Amino acid sequence: MILTRVLHYQITQYETDWTVEEFLQKKGYSRNALSKLKRAEGGLTVNGRSAFSSCRMKTGDTLTVQLYEPEPSPQILPAPMDLSILYEDEDLMIIDKAAGIPVHPSQGHRYDSLANGIVWYSRKKGTPFSFRAVNRLDSGTSGLLIVAKNLISSSILSQMVKDRLIRREYLALATGRLPDRGTIIAPIGRAENSIMTRRVDFDNGDYACTHYERLFYNPDIDCSLARIHLDTGRTHQIRVHFQYIGHPLPGDFLYLPDYSLIGRTALHSWRLSFSHPITKAPMVFTASVPEDIKNACPFPDPVGSTSISVPIQKRNPNSI
């Protein structure tokens, strides 16, 4: 086991008489994370002494959480990769993923996934950690991805995804002229006799909601540039919803295998905004639109500009 993170919490008057478990649950710690902390020697201490999760605290107490991680899985082999890391601290990384790179290893992609590259990067730095991608991106989709660097940031960020507290915005090319704006509410399920393809399924599908606005229309190629915001995160949600309304994304090998404009799905994870899982500081990241999308449908700036806004004050990173 490797000690990866130490967090100190000062108990306020408002939190007096809370148990350790109640306090950490309100901080967003999952049951799984709490269970592991309870079992770890020195995982939970109050004023320097080992504490049970049922221990009641008082004003001025210091609760310390020590995170121990197992050795990284040997099934994810390190492989050198050019990584575009927009931000990194003790708890998370923001990656600008290139199109064509799968996030996780799979059959046929054992050595060239983003996970392989990040394992190689972390070992080179001497700070190995288990790979935990918070938001999912298909192999052909480019753009912003959150990677949690420890058990606690992973559990809090995963819950934030479920509670819709991470705003995810995409840019996509869609065939035809989209309406000025719209909302697509249509349940999504697995297509019959396929393990990969999804479809709108009003009988057995899961609720899915996609908001969009048209930013630009190019009549020469009959394509629209859309800015998209998701309320839910179903597999292939944007791709399936835009096919459903008659405006599929060009270059999509499943839903519109036409590569005359672009050689991959014309979809880019453009902007992420959320609160830091530990410090709670607001964070905003925006990634430049790749050249292949720009070349397929030239559009005016500034929609593709890169910006990073991370207003975190300098402080002791272990003190919360």
Salt bridges, closest charged atoms under 4 A:
GLU21 OE1 - LYS38 NZ 3.52
ASP61 OD1 - LYS58 NZ 3.59
GLU69 OE1 - ARG132 NH2 2.83
GLU88 OE2 - LYS125 NZ 3.23
GLU88 OE2 - LYS149 NZ 2.89
ASP89 OD2 - HIS276 NE2 2.75
GLU90 OE1 - ARG5 NH1 3.46
ASP91 OD2 - ARG5 NH2 2.81
ASP112 OD1 - HIS109 ND1 3.09
ASP138 OD1 - HIS236 NE2 3.98
ASP138 OD2 - ARG239 NH1 2.77
GLU169 OE2 - ARG167 NE 3.13
GLU169 OE1 - ARG227 NE 2.65
GLU169 OE2 - ARG271 NH1 3.27
ASP180 OD1 - ARG214 NH2 2.98
ASP201 OD2 - ARG199 NH2 3.51
GLU213 OE1 - ARG181 NH1 3.90
ASP231 OD2 - HIS211 NE2 2.92
ASP252 OD2 - ARG239 NE 2.72
GLU291 OE2 - LYS294 NZ 3.93
ASP292 OD2 - ARG264 NE 2.85
